[in-house]
Amino acid sequence: MPYTTGAIFNPLTGSTAASQIRVVCINDSQNSIANIELEIFQWSASGISRAPLGHNLIALQPQSTQSFTYTLFSAVFYEVQIDYYSATSAVVHVFGLDVNTNVVQRVLQSEMSPIDRLTLIP
């Protein structure tokens, strides 16, 4: 089942302004590969349209972790969508990082909302 963080507000300045997104994928299975799809979006300062920022298909080996970092470009909102195509013991967490790579925002998988399908990226 696919999930989304929803549109996460990102102030352009201040102590909670994120300049990067880090997505951490963990496969806790002892023997199954986790096939995960990630889609990353951002809204520019105009806030009118959502633009794709990244798209990854991952075959994550058992008992392994992989992270991806995406740079935000004057994004007032960002969103991460995920879907799993195999192992159910995979977990994905999303962190907003400031310019010093300190965590300023986070969305754990348990806080994500289920959606019908991932957004089609043209």
N, C-alpha and C positions, 0 to 999 in steps of 0.2 A: 504494500500500500504506500502511495506517495505521501510525503509530508512537506509542509512549508513553514518557514519562520514567520511568514507574513511580512509586510513592509515594516522594517525597523527604522525608526526615526534616527537620523544621524546629524546632529548639529554640526555646522561647518567649522565652528570655533568652540573653545571651551574645554573643560577637563574630560568631557565624555565624547569628544569628536574622534571618530575612528578614521584612520587613513588606510587601513587594510582589514581584510577579513581572513581569518584562518579557520578552515574547516578540517576537523580531526575525525578520521574514520578508524574505528576499531573493530576487528573481527575476533570475537572471543571464542569462536567455535574451535573444537579440538581437531576437526578433520574436514570441514567444508569451506570451500572458497566462497567469499561474499562478493556478489556482483552488485555494485552500487553505481547509480547515476546521480551526478550533481549538476545542478543548474544554478548559476549565480546571476543576479540582476541588480541594477542600480537605477535610481532616478536622479537626473541632473538637478542643478539648482533651479531650473525652470519648473521642475516637478511635474511636467506634463506627461512624459512617456517613460515607460520602463525599457531599459536597454540591456541586452545580454552582456555579461561581463566575463563569464566563463562557463564551460561545459566539459565535464569529465566523465568518462566511463572507466570504472575501476574493477579489477579482479583482485580482490584483497585476500591474500593467503591466510590460512588458519593461524591464529595466535599472533597476528601482526597488526601494526598501526601505520597509517599513512596520513600525512597532512598536506593541505594545499593552501597557498596564500594568494590572495587576489588584491590588487591595489585599487582603491576607490579613487575616482576622479571627480571631486566636488560633488559627491553624492549626498543628497539630503535624505534619501531612504535607500536601503538595500534589502535584498531578499535572497534566501537560499532555499532551493527545493531539492528534495532527495527522494530516491526510490530504490528499492531492493528487488533483486531478481533471483535470489537464492537464500543463502543462510539467514536464519532469523536471529542469530546472536550477534549481529553487527549493530553498532551504535555510531551515530554521527552527532557531533557537537559543533556549534558555531561560536566564534569569538571575534568581537570587534577589537582591533588593536590601534593604539595611538601611534604617533610618529616614533616613539621610543619602544615600541612593541609591548607596551603594558596593556593588559586586558582592561577595556573600558566598558564593554558590553558583552553579554553572553546569552546564548539560547541553547539550552540542553535539549536533547531529542525529546524527552518527556514533556517539554513545553511547546513542541511544534504541533501544528494543526494538520489533521488529515485532509487531503484534497483528492478529487477524482482522478486527476492525471497531471503530469508535468506540463508546463507551458510549452507549446511548440515554438522552437527557435527557428526563425526563417534562415 
